[in-house]
Amino acid sequence: MKQLLDFDTLEAFINHLKLKEDIIGIVQYGSRDYTNMSPGGDYDLNIIIDEDVETQIAGLHLHINSIPVDCGIISVKDLYYDESPSDFHSLLARSKVLFDRNGLLSKQLIKIKEKWKLNIKPIQEGELSFSRFITQHVVDKFENRLYENEVYTRIFLSENVFTLLETYMKINELDPYNYKNALEIMKNQDNDTYILFEEYVKNHDLNRLLSITKELNSKVFSKYGGSWKKEEVIFHYKNPSDVLSDQDKRNIIELIF
């Protein structure tokens, strides 16, 4: 595989892609330009492939001179949808064209930027239910045995806080691909919650980390009654997009209790 990745710069990789006949366009997004080879961060681009190329692969990831590269693969057919097919496709609306073999890409991007909005779906009832369960479950699991296995505890608590950040973004319908922007919005519009996230990453005391996690649970789910309560039964949906009727819930409660 090494010989396939023998590029010293991002620009060399871009120039290589331009020679491929089935690649009809290249766009970049994110904060890094292809001319920037400074260390740190990553590089994001999408290649637009000819409609005759069939593949189930949505992208690939590689390193060029130690810079991680996220390379999405989009069929030219996808450019003709009236609405963005996915969050991933929505990134086209804020992309910069680097290569356009026949002028079609630039033309369609004008329409995309006019029509497509970031395809963010409101959090589903099942997703919310599971998130309230799992984030409080981690607290319950470790509350009385924080130091039983400290490495295990710290990994789970940190993963839990990341889940809370993603859930916060979902609840507030923020760009799911831009954590940095989400934190900036939180800092400006919901500073109390931001301060808790900030304190978590700066703190090392396990007791305080657990306490912060509890506070974040309450904050993130404040629109929905806060964190999962001890006296509350939470339903686990077969499909997060399902909507359970009150009758469904009553039937199960009667069956079990």
Secondary structure, 3 states (H helix, E strand, C coil): CHHHHCCCCHHHHHHHHHCCCCEEEEEEECCCCCCCCCCCCCEEEEEEECCCCCCCCCEEEEEECCEEEEEEEEEHHHHHCCCCCCHHHHHHHHCEEEEECCCHHHHHHHHHHHHCCCCCCCCCHHHHHHHHHHHHHHHHHHCCCCCCCHHHHHHHHHHHHHHHHHHHHHHCCCCCCCHHHHHHHHHHHCHHHHHHHHHHHHCCCHHHHHHHHHHHHHHHCHHHCCCCCCCCCCCCCCCCCCCCCHHHHHHHHHHHC
